[in-house]
Amino acid sequence: MMLRLESGDVLFGRIEESDPDGVRFRRVDTEGVVELPWSLVDPTQRDALRLRFGYVESDGVEEMVDAEKLVLTDGTELFGIVVGRDDQYLWLKRAEGTIPVPRRSLAGASTPARVPALDVYTREELYQKKAQELAEGLAASGREGAEACAELARYAEEILDYAHALEYFGRAKDLDPSFEPQAIEAAIARTEEKAALQEQVDLLARIDLLRARKRYDLAVEALGTFPELYPDSPLLEDWNKLRDRVAKHQERDARAEITRSVYREATRLVRDAVKTKTNYEALVSYLDDGLVEAVLEATSKDLARIAPGITTDEVQRLWSERKGGRVHQSSYGNGTWLLGKARALATYEKEDEKKTEAPAAGSQAEARAKLEQRIERYLRNQELSRSANASAGSDEENPAKFWKEWDRAGRAQWAMAYFAEFSGLFRVEGVRFSNCRECGGKGFREIRFTGSAVAGSKAGDQLIPCPTCHTIGRVRRIRYR
């Protein structure tokens, strides 16, 4: 045989012995014997050899087949093979039988999918199909027949058909006793024990496959039934190991899913709130108090299929323990001014302190500095004016009026940015600013008046507050995890 090493080198020869730690390999070129630990063997070939010699069992390994996915109008997904069609139904073959699917219930055309073979075919159907593929080899004698029998036996193990696996490992041994004697003997002993406990093995295998398919709700339920059905089972140790494996994968997948679920549920609930709460004050109140609990509650329901009975406190713990994750962004858009100037221009990243030099005379920097000084004076005057006329109000600076007239997409983005920044549920990574498109970041527009015949009117430039950003001059965007 050709043995590939992890280093990329190749050895030719034969395996004389094997154990859980490695193999004794006799080389053809030197006739010498090499002791090789499994860690030095190419990973792909190593896994295949360890499975062949019985050092790795095929727990949770599923035979996959090509099938079709049908999506129904209620969101249900069905997997199988379409074996017939008429004006009213598609006939879908599944392991439990062929079922009719009404055409009117379909949300669209079928799409290709890879699914577990045992979802579509019965164990006997899979066995017969493989046996037909290997029919010529199975009819042969000597090494050729032994190789075909061993291949069918290993396939039977993969589909958890231990009775046929035991039968064909025995045939392989009878046809050619020199064919992989150590591996065949180990396989016979392994499958003989499992064939005697086929019913119990089937239950454990079904639980492990439920784990592999992430159906932890069903896996946990089935785990509870095993010791009740088989209190004196010799496989109770395997049941204990499987219980630990399910719990380990359950927490791992819950941690992975929670990051997706919280973002998904937060986005959905924010959009729903923007749609139903058209009043600005009511929405902000909900974002400040109520939405966090709603997101945690929705996430706990979403995670119930992975961790049945998970509470909002446990969700919050797992969420707070998360590491990394994709950075998301939301913008306050033209509603940045609703935050007030202090919040709108606040930063999270430490800015470098640089000494500012006086701009050169006649330069654009000098002109901008003068404009900024005028703006500061204007704002001071406006502040005094507001304090004197606090009750006057202005439609242009009325948050409720602006919110009511703003499009829903803009409101949804603003609400998501506000929730991400101030709810405490997310980690704010930083803030980015862009200039207001209307005023170029100045917060004001310069209007040139040429004067008129009206007494007292003067020609010259005047500052007009930007009607889009309301003197803020920036559009605020939040980056968060």
Buried (B, 14 or more C-beta within 10 A) or exposed (E): EEBBBEEEEEBEBEBEEBEEEBBBBBBEEEEEEBEBEBEBBBEEBBEBBBBBBBBBEBBBBBBEBEBBBBBBEEEEEBBBBBEEEEEEBBBBBBBEEEEEBEEEBBEEEBEEBEBBBBBBBBBEBBBEEBBEBBEEBBEBEEEBBBBBBBBBBBBBBBBBBBEBBBBBBBBBBEBBEEBBEBBBEBBBEBBBBBBBBBEBBBBBBBBBBBBBBBBBBBBBEBBEEBBEEBEEBEBBEBBEEBBEBBBEBBBEBBBEBBBEBBBBBBBEBBBEBBEEBEEBEEBBEBBEEEBBEBBBBBBBBBBEEBBBEBEBEBBBEBBEEBEEBEEBBBBBBBBBBBBEBEBBBEEEEEEEEEEEEEBEEEEEEEEEBEBEEBBEEBBEEEEEEEEEEEEEEEEEBEEEEBBEEBEEEBBBBBBBBBBBBBBEBBEBBEBBBEBBEBBEBBBBBEEEEEEEEEEEEEEEEEBEBBEBBBBBBBBBBBBBB
